[in-house]
Amino acid sequence: MYSPLTPVRTIAGLAALLLLCLVTFAGCGSNQPVCPNGSRCGPAAPVAGGLVGPLSVTADGRTISGRFLCGGLLSATETGSRVTLTFLPNRVPAGARTCAMVPVRVGLAKPVGQRTVVDGVDHKTLVLSTATPAGR
């Protein structure tokens, strides 16, 4: 049976459904990267803070790698004179006591060559080893 309140109830129901969808999916559009362990990465941290051992570059100069406590995501921004590395550590659950040393690597568009490699957080120059890359 039709009632003058039917359109109001329909609009109220749709508004409630829309609000429920917005609340449910609010975090899904996050642009925060997903780390290799499937969780959201933490905020950028100095490379040296999580690095265990040296940063290595492959013989062709196109891959930089190292072992990081708990792992994470390593990204590179390149210019003609500089390679800036940014490390996003895996988020570690509260109460976790230990983490593994996880090999992490990033590929470059061009070989490092004579370019300076710097940390994207503290802007310190990073030293690269030509030793065998981590994880090989």
C-alpha positions as CSV (number, residue, x, y, z in Angstrom):
1,M,0.0,0.0,0.0
2,Y,1.3,3.4,-0.9
3,S,2.0,5.9,1.8
4,P,3.4,9.5,1.5
5,L,6.3,8.4,3.7
6,T,7.4,5.6,1.2
7,P,9.8,7.8,-0.8
8,V,11.3,9.2,2.5
9,R,11.9,5.7,3.8
10,T,13.5,4.6,0.5
11,I,15.8,7.6,0.6
12,A,16.7,7.0,4.2
13,G,17.4,3.3,3.5
14,L,19.7,4.2,0.6
15,A,21.5,6.8,2.7
16,A,22.1,4.2,5.4
17,L,23.4,1.7,2.9
18,L,25.7,4.3,1.4
19,L,27.0,5.3,4.8
20,L,27.6,1.6,5.6
21,C,29.6,1.2,2.4
22,L,31.7,4.3,3.1
23,V,32.6,3.1,6.6
24,T,33.4,-0.4,5.4
25,F,35.6,0.5,2.5
26,A,37.2,3.7,3.9
27,G,40.7,2.3,4.2
28,C,40.7,0.3,0.9
29,G,41.6,3.3,-1.2
30,S,44.8,3.9,0.8
31,N,47.8,4.7,-1.3
32,Q,50.1,3.2,1.3
33,P,52.1,0.4,-0.4
34,V,51.6,-3.2,0.5
35,C,54.8,-4.9,1.7
36,P,55.9,-8.3,0.5
37,N,54.5,-10.0,3.6
38,G,51.0,-8.8,2.6
39,S,50.6,-6.1,5.3
40,R,50.7,-2.4,4.8
41,C,54.2,-1.0,5.0
42,G,55.1,1.3,7.8
43,P,56.2,4.9,7.2
44,A,59.5,5.5,5.5
45,A,62.5,4.9,7.7
46,P,66.3,5.5,7.2
47,V,67.8,2.7,5.1
48,A,70.6,2.2,7.7
49,G,68.1,1.7,10.5
50,G,66.9,-1.6,9.2
51,L,69.9,-2.7,7.2
52,V,71.9,-5.7,8.5
53,G,75.2,-5.8,6.6
54,P,76.1,-4.0,3.4
55,L,74.0,-2.7,0.5
56,S,75.2,-4.4,-2.6
57,V,75.0,-3.5,-6.3
58,T,75.1,-6.1,-9.0
59,A,77.9,-6.2,-11.6
60,D,75.7,-4.5,-14.2
61,G,74.8,-1.7,-11.7
62,R,71.0,-2.2,-12.2
63,T,70.0,-3.9,-8.9
64,I,70.6,-2.7,-5.3
65,S,69.9,-5.1,-2.5
66,G,70.5,-5.8,1.2
67,R,69.2,-7.7,4.1
68,F,66.7,-5.8,6.3
69,L,65.5,-6.7,9.7
70,C,61.8,-7.8,9.3
71,G,61.9,-7.0,5.5
72,G,60.0,-4.3,3.7
73,L,59.9,-2.4,0.4
74,L,62.9,-0.6,-1.1
75,S,62.2,1.9,-3.8
76,A,64.5,4.1,-5.9
77,T,64.0,7.5,-7.5
78,E,66.6,8.3,-10.2
79,T,68.0,11.4,-11.7
80,G,71.1,11.9,-13.9
81,S,73.4,12.4,-10.9
82,R,71.6,10.7,-8.0
83,V,69.8,7.6,-6.9
84,T,67.5,8.1,-3.9
85,L,66.6,5.0,-1.9
86,T,63.5,4.9,0.3
87,F,62.9,2.0,2.7
88,L,59.3,1.2,3.9
89,P,59.6,-1.4,6.7
90,N,57.1,-4.2,7.2
91,R,54.8,-3.3,10.1
92,V,55.5,-5.7,12.9
93,P,52.6,-6.7,15.1
94,A,52.5,-5.5,18.6
95,G,54.2,-8.0,20.9
96,A,56.4,-9.5,18.2
97,R,59.7,-10.4,19.7
98,T,61.9,-11.3,16.7
99,C,62.1,-10.7,13.0
100,A,64.1,-12.5,10.3
101,M,66.7,-10.8,8.1
102,V,64.9,-10.5,4.8
103,P,66.6,-9.9,1.4
104,V,65.2,-6.8,-0.2
105,R,66.1,-5.4,-3.6
106,V,65.2,-2.7,-6.1
107,G,65.8,-2.5,-9.8
108,L,67.1,0.6,-11.5
109,A,66.2,2.0,-14.9
110,K,69.9,2.8,-15.6
111,P,73.1,1.5,-13.9
112,V,74.2,3.3,-10.8
113,G,77.6,4.2,-12.5
114,Q,79.1,7.3,-10.9
115,R,75.8,8.6,-9.4
116,T,75.5,9.3,-5.7
117,V,73.2,7.0,-3.8
118,V,71.4,8.7,-0.9
119,D,68.8,7.9,1.7
120,G,65.4,9.3,1.0
121,V,64.7,10.0,4.7
122,D,67.8,11.3,6.3
123,H,69.5,12.3,2.9
124,K,72.8,10.7,4.0
125,T,75.1,9.2,1.3
126,L,74.9,5.4,1.2
127,V,77.9,3.2,0.4
128,L,77.4,0.3,-2.0
129,S,79.4,-2.9,-2.0
130,T,80.0,-4.9,-5.1
131,A,79.7,-8.1,-3.1
132,T,77.2,-10.8,-4.0
133,P,73.7,-9.4,-3.6
134,A,71.6,-10.5,-0.7
135,G,69.2,-13.3,-1.5
136,R,71.3,-15.0,-4.1
